[in-house]
Amino acid sequence: MIDRADVQTAAGRIAGHVRRTPVLAADPGAFAPAARMWLKLEYLQHTGSFKARGATNRVLAAAERGELPEVGVVAASGGNAALAVAYAARLAGVPARVFVPETAPPVKVAKLRAAGATVEQVGTRYAQAAEAAAKSGAETGAVLCHAYDQPEMCAGAGTIGFELLDQTGGEVDTVLLAVGGGGLLAGVAAALEGRVRVVGVEPVTAPTLHSALAAGRPVDVEVSGVAADSLGATRAGEIAYAVAARTGAGSVLVDDDAIIAARRLLWSDYRVVVEHGTAAAVAALMTGAYTPAPEERVAVVVCGANTDPSDLA
């Protein structure tokens, strides 16, 4: 479990190591009727996704406690979290070993190797890579950086919420963001608790948080679809579920066709190139999966851009 104080601590720790990403006012009625709408351009973060915030917080916190060994850190992910851990490890001057599924996009694997990480490709799903990473950490003593279900990872991601409030003059009513394992939602919902509503958006083919909220606990789900490389967790994190339940954060679902259309719209109208998973949050507005009230002020976190843009031409 995390709260606003944890996010405040993370903000102080990672200041100067991550980018304060810009906010863009969307054209009136661009995605859905709303009083005002903003895009938080977090895809411009180091490593191309919001994950750099949590990974930096996790690694620097371990270093502060004297818990960062020479063997370094280990992580598993579909690509983005591993890239972020490699970045944070380089900041701390230690090596990073990362496990990714064999299905990880080549663009992400290439970036990982370019970042100096040792890359192991295991299995076809995130869960298999995560099991291998945990085993490696236990055997070597490397610090395990979970992609989404550790307090420091979630709290670091939540610093987006503080930035967004400051950049919009505190006028936001609702934040929409994509959910895989739920670390981003957990952090942002904790940061904005009691002030701003947070809504997670998930593919119908990977409804981790949606299923957890319905069941009253995290449950395993089948995962497939165009966004599986970044929203490929088969189970919502315990932290994400607990924070969502405590804060009343919701979840809505969108299909692959809507995600593809939203990704193309972001490129055609804004020249923003994002992953399919990232586009899910915009798809919720385009399809009416989430419909703002007439006076509602909405911000969308555009959270990742590690993708092959060739199909957007």
N, C-alpha and C positions, 0 to 999 in steps of 0.2 A: 504494500500500500504506500502511496505517496500523497503529499499535500502541497499547498502553495509554498510553504517554507522550504521544502526540498527543491522546488523549482528555483526559488530565489537563491539558494546556495549554489545550485548548478550555474545560474546566470553569472554569479561572481567568479566562479572557478573557470569558466570557459571564455570569459570576456577577453578579447584580443586574439583568441585562437580560432574563432569562427566568424563568419560574415554576418553583418546585419543586413538581411536581404530586403530588397525593395518591395513596396506595395504599389500595385497599379490599379487605378480606378477603371472598372469595366464600363463599356459603353452602356447607356441606359437601355434596359430591356434586352441586353445581349444574350443572356441565357435564360432569364425568367423575369417577370415583373417584380420589382423590388424598389424600395425607396432609394437605396444606394447599394452598390456591390463592388467589392474589391477582390483582386487576386494577389495573394501573398506569394511572391516569386521565390520560393524556397529552393527551387531547382537550381538556382544560381549559387547555392551553398558549395563549400569545398566538397569535392568528390561527387557533385551532381545530385545530392539529395540531403534531406533533413537529418539523415542518420549520423552525419559528422558531429552534430551537437551531442547526442547521447554517448557516442563512442569516446569523444574527447572528455566528457565528464567522467565516464567510467574509468578510463585509463589514468587521467590526472588524479582522480580521487585515490586510486590504488597506489600511485606514486607518493601522494601525500602521506598515506598511512604506512609507507615503507613495505608495501606488499607487491611491488612490481619486480619480479626476478629478471635476471639476465636472459633467461629463455624467452621472455616476452609474453605475448598474448596469443590467444587462439579464439577463433570465431567461426560460426557457420552462417550462411545466408544464401539467398538467391542471387546475391551480388552486391546490393547497395550497402547492407550492414558491413559486409566484409571490406568493401572499399573504405568505409568510414573507419573501421578498426585499423586498417593499414595506415591511414592518414594519422590517426591518433598515436599509433605506435611510433611512427616516424617523429612526431612531435616530442615524444618521451625518450627517443633514442634507443628503442628496443625492437626486436624482430616481431613479425606477425606471421602466423600460420593460419590459413583460412581454408575452410571446407565448403565447397559449393556443389550443387547437384550437377550431374552430367548434362542436364538440360539447360544449364545457365546460359544466357545469351553470350555469344563469343565476344561481343563488344565489352561486356563486363569482365569476362575472364582476362582479356587482353589488358584492360585498365588495371586489374589487380596485379598482374605480373609487372606492369610498368611502374606500379607504386612500390615495388620491392617486396611484395608479400610472397610467401611460399604457398602455392595453390594446390589443393588436393580436390579432385572431382570424385564425388562418391554418390552412388545411387541416382535416382531420378526425382527425388522430392526433398524439400527442405528438411523434413523430419529425419531422413537418413543422414544428411550432412550434419545435422545438429547432434545426433548420437555419436558420430565419429569425432566431432570436435570435443564433446564432453569427455570421451574416452582419452583423446590426446592430452587434454588438459590435466586429467587425473594422473596420467602416466608421466608427464614431463614437468608438472608444476607450473605451467603457463597459466596466466590469469584468463579465465573464461569470460568472454564478452558475449552475452546472449543478445540475439538480434532485437528482442523486444520485451523480454520479461524479467528485467532486473531494475530495481529502483533507480539507479544512477542513469541507466539508459533512457528510461521514461522521463525522468526529471530533466535531463538535458534536452530532449525533444520538446518538452513543455515550454522552454524559453521562447519558442516561437510565439506563444500566446502573449507574453509580456511585450514583445516587440510590436505585435499587431495592435494591441491596445494603444500603445504610444503613438504609432504611426497613423492611426485613424482617429486620434483624439478621444479614444474611449467610446466611440459611437457605435461599435459593433453590437448587434443583437444575437447573431448566430454565426457560428463557424462550421463549415463543411470540410471534411477531410477524408481521405481514403483510409481504409482499415485492412490490414493483413492480420498480423498478430495483435495489433492494437497498442503498440508502444507510443505512437504519436498521439492517438486519441487520449490515452491515459495521461500523458504529460500535459497536453493542452487543456483537457478538462480539469485537471488539478489546478493548473495555473489560473484558470478563468472561473473557477467554481463560485457560484453565487452571483456572478456578474454577466456571463455570456453563456448561451446555450451551445452545446457542441453536438454535432450530428455526424456519425460515421457513415461512410458509403462503401458498400461491398458488392462485388459481383455476385449474381445469383449462383454462380458456380463455385463460390468460395465464401460462404456466409458464416464465418467463424464467430464474430461478435453477435450477429443476429441470432444464431443458434444458441449461443451461451445465454443471452438475455431471455430467450424463450424457455430454456431448460432450467434456468436458475443457477447455472454453473457452467464453466467451460466444458465443451464436449468436442469430440473428434468429428470432423466433417470431410467429405470427399472434396477434392480441389481439382479444378480444370479451368480451361478458358484462356482467353488472350492475355489476361493479366496475371497469370499464375507465376510468372518469373519474379514479380515483385510483391504480389499479394498471395503468396503460396503457402502460408502457414496453414496447417490442418487443424489448428486449435487456437482459440483466443488465449492470450496470456492471462494468468491469474490476476496480475496487477490491473490489466485493462478491464477485465470483468468487474473487479471490485470497485474501481474508480467510476466506471460507467454506471454501475448500480447505485453507488453513493450519490453521484452528481445528477443522475437522470439523463445522462447522455443517451441519444437514440441511435438507431441504425436503420438505414434504408438500402434497398437492393436495386441494382441495374444490370441489364443484360449486356452481352458482348457487343451487339450491334450498336447499342447506345454509347458504349465506351469508345468504340472505333470512331463513331461520328463526332464525339466530343473531342477526341484527340485531333482529328482533322480540322475541326473548327478552331481550336486553339492555334493551330499552325496557320490556317488560311486567314484568320481575322487578326491575330496578334503576333504571328511569327514566333510563337512559343512552341518548342519541341519538347514533348514529354513522353514518359512511358505510358503504356495503356493503363496501368494501375492508377497512376496519378490522375488521368483523365476521368476516372470514375466519379470523382467529386463534382466535376462540371456536368457529367452525364445525368446526375441526379436532378439538377436544375432543368436541363433541357427536356427531360422526359416527364417531369412532374412527380418523380419519386419523392422529391422534396419541393413543395410549393411555398414560397415566402408569402407572408401577409403583405398587403399593399404598402404599409409603412415600415416593413422590416428592413433592417440593414444587415447585409450578408457578406461574409468574407469566405473565400475558398482558398485553402492551402494547396498550392501547386508544388508538390513535394519532391518530385524526382524526374530526372531527364537522361538517365543512362539507357539509351535506346538507339536502335539503328533507324535513322530518319529517312532511309531510302524509299520507304513506302509512302512518304508524305509528298513526294514530288508531283 
